[in-house]
Amino acid sequence: MTNLSIWLIQIGEPLPLKAGVRKMRTAILADILIARGHNVVWWASAFDHFTKDWTCDNDAEFTTKSGVQIKALKGTGYKKNISLARFIDHRIIARKFRKSAPFLDRPDIIVASSPSYDLAYEAVRYAKKHDIPVLIDIRDEWPDIFIQYVPALLQKAIRLILYREFFLIKNAMRTANGLIAMMNSLLEWGLRYADRAKGSTDRVFHLGYKRPSGVEKQSGQMLALRANLQSKFVVTFIGTFGYNNDPSILIECARALSNFDMHFVIAGEGELYNVIKSKVKESRLDNITLTGWLDQYEISTLLNYSGIGICPTNQYRDAFPNKIFAYLSAGLPIVTSYQGELKETIQKYEIGYYYPPNDVAALIDCIKKLYDDKGLHRRLSLNAQRVYKEYFDADKIYVDYAEHIERVAGNQGM
């Protein structure tokens, strides 16, 4: 197998530069590509999207322990995920990429994530200028998602105002050699912009989850939490608190189920963290814990003591969030209000329950079913473990993804 030079372009994931950072899609893929003998350059951001902190003060280069070269470009940073500041940050990074890319040795193939769609556009533009195959890995429906945040009467006007942004995504999708997505509906969305049917270079590779190896971290917080959870039925939420990922409903559930031998754990941070923190404090409930951000080892510890994984959304939305794969890796039945492929997967494989968005009574009913019926809980838990091993184990997913990149690059022929 010929060694390839591969560029991965992704600015929304934490960089694996220190112990405990949970490796996500690009980091896992990069490590597998390195292990297969390839050279990998990851174009990233100097700003951590999850913690909203700077990884470095200026444009910088790093090399991970596995040998991945990271080029971190500095934008402006931002406090909110949907904001003008984030738009400006991404546009600055896209322009920096456009200016910097010509000074590096040309890669054999590029895999560019979208969002950032303007950065993906620049990657495709560069690739086509130099006859380099390029894949777009679709993570979210940007810029379409912006339309959802304005009143219906203004949506047509906003779409006209954002004409240039829609041009960028359409051009990128139509010009790329292939489209990758983490779920079927996202691939279909991309193909609509590409204005073509699915081809051999278009594939779905789910996000999946890679359980950390080695000794789990025993922080003071986790030791105290473990002691409190050992005899309880634990209902867990892990995620970034935001508009589409608001765990407030669990506070209401904890209040309604305070007489049961249950404990609710809300783990994570995000733009709604202070709001959630205030609500938890005001509730004065002793059956709920807000942990803040957890590293990969702390997450693993929490999952080992959990009984259910919750994935709420406050609106009708088709998505397959990261946390689902983490829950399944620990054999947790899933309770979610997400629609589409996630709802269909849960029902098809009997790994949990769906409840309508914002329906507290329905969510409580789902939790109680699994609390009351140990046989039901065990059956769904075994199903969850089986589904994870067969479909969502990151090691399997990203080996397939790496092989696909090699084929598109012409390493093994198409």
Secondary structure, DSSP 8 states (H G I E B T S, - for coil): ----EEEEE-SSS----STT----HHHHHHHHHHHTT-EEEEEEESEETTTTEES-SSSEEEE-TT--EEEEE-----SSSSSHHHHHHHHHHHHHHHHHGGGS---SEEEEEESSHHHHHHHHHHHHHTT--EEEEE-S-TTHHHHTTS-GGGHHHHHHHTHHHHHHHHHHHHHSSEEEESSHHHHHHHHHHHTS---TT-EE----B----S-----HHHHHHHHHHTTSEEEEEEEEEBTTB-TTHHHHHHHHTTTSSEEEEEEEEETTHHHHHHHHHHHT-SSEEEEE---HHHHHHHHHT-SEEEE--SS--B---HHHHHHHHTT--EEE--BHHHHHHHHHHT-EEE--TT-HHHHHHHHHHHHH-HHHHHHHHHHHHHHIIIIIBHHHHHHHHHHHHHHHTTSS--
